[in-house]
Amino acid sequence: MDLTVLGCSGSYGSPVGGACSGYLVQAGGTTIWLDCGNGTFANLQQHVAPEALDAVVITHEHPDHCVDIYGLHVLFHYGVERTGLPVYAPEGLDDRLGGLLPSGWGGTFDWHTIGEADGVTVGDLALRFSRTDHPPPTYAVELQGDDRRLVYTADTGPNWTVGAFGDGADLVLSEATYQEGQKSWPLHLTAAEAGRAAREAGGRRLMLTHLWPELDPKVSVAEGSDAFGDPVTLAAPHLVTTI
């Protein structure tokens, strides 16, 4: 299983790197676009042809996790004329996002509602979802394939943990918006909280993402590594990691 970071800036685009939350997960012959925040569609096209996508997963409706679905729609609808790409998202998101399109989605996507403890298989990847500590309805995602397991926290506060999927993930991809003493909103994690949660759930490796752009990422890495008990990886656009 390979993870490609398309964007990792928390809440808005950073001056360097720019793109918000988005990732490619590939296993066997399957490719999934996991969150499609602003700036990620351009980066995706540097790694795969959009026509090669088998599905899109949107964890919640905040723009930094979903707005580049419009770019994919335009390409598919007016360019390659592809229809029926599966999109997995919280209930009602297709209608809310589609409200900006005068003619709707035009069959470009086949929308599927996700909910707590739901599971779905997309090609060579098995997915499960878990409701996190973050409004509006937000779902962490576990992806299993090639005998490897990735847990993506999406956005969450500390009242949800990666242990909801069971212990021992090969890689935990965790939001780490804030740093100790700087947390201005309770429904995100600090790097230290991300490190502790991954350690308590027996995660083998930890990658920090969704960092607030104004913070020094070196401090986040230091705090996360100290809490996790091992060095952590910092997400960066175009970083490819084999799980």
C-alpha positions as CSV (number, residue, x, y, z in Angstrom):
1,M,0.0,0.0,0.0
2,D,1.3,3.4,-0.9
3,L,0.3,6.8,0.5
4,T,0.9,10.0,-1.5
5,V,0.3,13.3,0.2
6,L,-1.4,15.8,-2.1
7,G,-1.9,18.5,0.5
8,C,-1.5,18.8,4.2
9,S,-2.1,22.4,5.2
10,G,-4.6,22.8,8.0
11,S,-7.8,24.8,7.4
12,Y,-6.4,27.1,4.8
13,G,-3.5,27.0,2.2
14,S,-0.1,27.8,3.6
15,P,2.3,30.2,1.8
16,V,4.7,27.3,1.0
17,G,3.2,24.0,-0.2
18,G,-0.2,25.5,-0.3
19,A,-2.6,22.7,-0.7
20,C,-5.0,21.6,2.0
21,S,-6.0,18.0,3.0
22,G,-5.8,15.4,0.3
23,Y,-4.1,12.0,-0.3
24,L,-3.9,9.2,-2.7
25,V,-4.0,5.6,-1.4
26,Q,-3.0,2.9,-3.8
27,A,-2.9,-0.9,-3.3
28,G,-2.9,-3.6,-5.9
29,G,-4.6,-2.0,-8.9
30,T,-6.8,0.3,-6.8
31,T,-6.5,4.1,-6.4
32,I,-8.5,6.2,-4.0
33,W,-8.5,10.0,-3.6
34,L,-8.9,10.5,0.1
35,D,-10.2,14.1,0.8
36,C,-10.0,16.7,-1.9
37,G,-9.2,20.0,-0.3
38,N,-8.3,23.1,-2.2
39,G,-5.1,22.7,-4.2
40,T,-5.0,18.9,-4.2
41,F,-6.5,18.3,-7.7
42,A,-3.6,20.0,-9.4
43,N,-1.1,17.9,-7.3
44,L,-3.1,14.7,-8.0
45,Q,-2.6,15.1,-11.7
46,Q,1.2,15.0,-11.2
47,H,0.9,11.4,-9.8
48,V,-2.0,9.8,-11.6
49,A,-4.4,10.5,-14.5
50,P,-7.8,11.4,-12.9
51,E,-9.4,8.8,-15.1
52,A,-7.5,6.1,-13.1
53,L,-9.3,6.9,-9.9
54,D,-11.5,4.1,-8.6
55,A,-13.3,6.2,-5.9
56,V,-13.2,9.4,-3.9
57,V,-13.7,9.6,-0.2
58,I,-14.7,12.9,1.5
59,T,-14.5,12.8,5.3
60,H,-16.6,16.0,5.9
61,E,-17.9,19.2,4.3
62,H,-15.3,21.7,5.4
63,P,-13.9,23.3,2.3
64,D,-10.3,22.4,3.0
65,H,-11.4,18.8,2.6
66,C,-13.8,18.8,-0.3
67,V,-13.8,21.8,-2.7
68,D,-11.6,20.3,-5.4
69,I,-14.3,17.8,-6.1
70,Y,-15.6,20.5,-8.4
71,G,-12.5,20.4,-10.6
72,L,-12.8,16.7,-11.0
73,H,-16.5,17.1,-11.9
74,V,-15.6,19.7,-14.6
75,L,-12.9,17.4,-16.2
76,F,-15.2,14.4,-16.1
77,H,-18.3,16.2,-17.3
78,Y,-16.9,18.5,-20.0
79,G,-13.6,16.7,-20.8
80,V,-13.3,13.0,-20.7
81,E,-17.1,12.5,-20.3
82,R,-16.8,9.9,-17.6
83,T,-19.8,9.1,-15.4
84,G,-20.6,7.1,-12.2
85,L,-17.3,7.5,-10.3
86,P,-18.1,6.3,-6.7
87,V,-17.9,9.1,-4.1
88,Y,-18.2,8.1,-0.4
89,A,-19.3,11.0,1.8
90,P,-21.4,12.0,4.8
91,E,-25.2,12.1,4.4
92,G,-26.5,15.0,2.3
93,L,-23.1,16.2,1.1
94,D,-23.9,15.6,-2.5
95,D,-26.9,17.9,-2.3
96,R,-25.1,20.7,-0.4
97,L,-22.1,20.7,-2.7
98,G,-24.3,20.2,-5.8
99,G,-26.3,23.3,-4.9
100,L,-23.5,25.4,-6.5
101,L,-24.0,23.6,-9.9
102,P,-27.0,24.9,-11.9
103,S,-27.5,21.5,-13.5
104,G,-26.4,19.4,-10.6
105,W,-23.7,16.7,-11.0
106,G,-25.1,15.4,-14.2
107,G,-24.3,11.8,-13.3
108,T,-20.6,12.4,-13.0
109,F,-20.5,10.8,-9.6
110,D,-22.3,7.9,-7.9
111,W,-22.7,9.2,-4.4
112,H,-22.7,6.8,-1.4
113,T,-23.5,7.8,2.2
114,I,-21.1,6.8,4.9
115,G,-21.9,6.4,8.6
116,E,-20.5,5.1,11.9
117,A,-19.0,1.7,11.6
118,D,-19.9,1.4,7.9
119,G,-17.6,-0.6,5.7
120,V,-17.1,-0.8,1.9
121,T,-14.7,-2.6,-0.4
122,V,-13.2,-0.7,-3.4
123,G,-11.2,-3.0,-5.6
124,D,-8.2,-4.2,-3.5
125,L,-8.9,-1.8,-0.6
126,A,-11.3,-2.4,2.3
127,L,-12.5,0.7,4.1
128,R,-14.2,1.3,7.5
129,F,-15.5,4.6,8.9
130,S,-15.7,6.0,12.4
131,R,-17.4,9.3,13.5
132,T,-14.8,11.7,15.0
133,D,-14.9,14.5,17.5
134,H,-15.4,17.3,15.0
135,P,-18.4,19.1,13.5
136,P,-20.0,18.8,11.1
137,P,-20.3,15.0,10.8
138,T,-16.8,13.8,10.1
139,Y,-15.5,10.3,9.5
140,A,-12.1,8.8,10.1
141,V,-11.1,6.1,7.6
142,E,-9.3,2.8,8.0
143,L,-8.0,1.4,4.8
144,Q,-6.7,-2.2,4.5
145,G,-4.9,-3.7,1.5
146,D,-1.9,-5.8,0.7
147,D,-1.8,-7.0,4.3
148,R,-1.3,-3.4,5.5
149,R,-3.5,-1.1,7.5
150,L,-3.7,2.7,7.4
151,V,-5.8,4.8,9.7
152,Y,-6.6,8.4,8.7
153,T,-8.0,10.5,11.6
154,A,-9.5,13.2,9.3
155,D,-10.3,16.1,11.6
156,T,-11.0,15.4,15.3
157,G,-10.7,16.5,18.8
158,P,-9.3,14.3,21.6
159,N,-12.6,12.6,22.4
160,W,-12.1,10.2,19.5
161,T,-9.1,8.0,19.1
162,V,-7.5,5.9,16.5
163,G,-8.1,2.9,18.8
164,A,-11.7,3.0,17.6
165,F,-10.5,0.8,14.7
166,G,-8.5,-1.5,16.9
167,D,-4.8,-1.4,17.8
168,G,-1.8,-1.9,15.6
169,A,-2.2,0.2,12.5
170,D,0.9,0.1,10.3
171,L,0.6,3.9,9.8
172,V,-1.5,6.5,11.5
173,L,-2.1,9.6,9.4
174,S,-3.2,12.1,12.1
175,E,-4.3,15.6,12.1
176,A,-2.0,17.7,14.4
177,T,-3.4,21.2,13.9
178,Y,-2.0,22.8,17.1
179,Q,1.0,22.8,19.5
180,E,1.0,22.6,23.3
181,G,-0.2,25.9,24.8
182,Q,-1.5,27.2,21.5
183,K,-4.7,25.3,21.1
184,S,-7.4,27.8,20.3
185,W,-10.3,25.4,19.5
186,P,-10.9,22.1,21.3
187,L,-12.1,20.1,18.3
188,H,-8.7,19.6,16.7
189,L,-5.6,17.9,18.0
190,T,-2.2,19.1,19.1
191,A,0.9,17.2,17.8
192,A,1.4,15.8,21.3
193,E,-2.3,14.6,21.5
194,A,-1.8,13.0,18.1
195,G,1.4,11.3,19.3
196,R,-0.2,10.0,22.5
197,A,-3.3,8.7,20.7
198,A,-1.2,6.8,18.2
199,R,1.0,5.3,20.9
200,E,-1.9,4.2,23.0
201,A,-3.4,2.5,20.0
202,G,-0.2,0.7,19.2
203,G,0.4,2.5,15.9
204,R,3.7,1.4,14.3
205,R,4.3,4.7,12.6
206,L,2.8,8.1,12.8
207,M,2.6,10.9,10.2
208,L,1.4,14.3,11.2
209,T,-0.7,16.4,8.9
210,H,-3.2,19.3,8.9
211,L,-0.8,21.7,10.6
212,W,-1.9,25.3,11.2
213,P,0.2,27.2,8.6
214,E,1.5,29.8,11.0
215,L,3.2,27.3,13.3
216,D,6.8,26.1,13.1
217,P,6.5,22.5,11.8
218,K,9.8,21.5,13.6
219,V,8.1,22.2,16.9
220,S,5.2,20.0,15.9
221,V,7.5,17.2,14.9
222,A,9.4,17.4,18.2
223,E,6.2,17.4,20.3
224,G,4.6,14.6,18.3
225,S,7.8,12.5,18.5
226,D,8.2,12.9,22.2
227,A,4.5,11.9,22.8
228,F,4.6,9.0,20.4
229,G,7.9,7.6,21.7
230,D,9.5,7.4,18.3
231,P,10.3,9.8,15.5
232,V,7.3,10.9,13.5
233,T,7.0,11.9,9.9
234,L,5.8,15.2,8.8
235,A,3.4,15.2,5.8
236,A,4.5,17.2,2.8
237,P,3.0,17.6,-0.7
238,H,4.2,14.9,-3.0
239,L,5.7,12.8,-0.2
240,V,5.2,9.1,-1.1
241,T,5.3,6.5,1.7
242,T,5.1,2.8,1.4
243,I,3.1,1.4,4.3
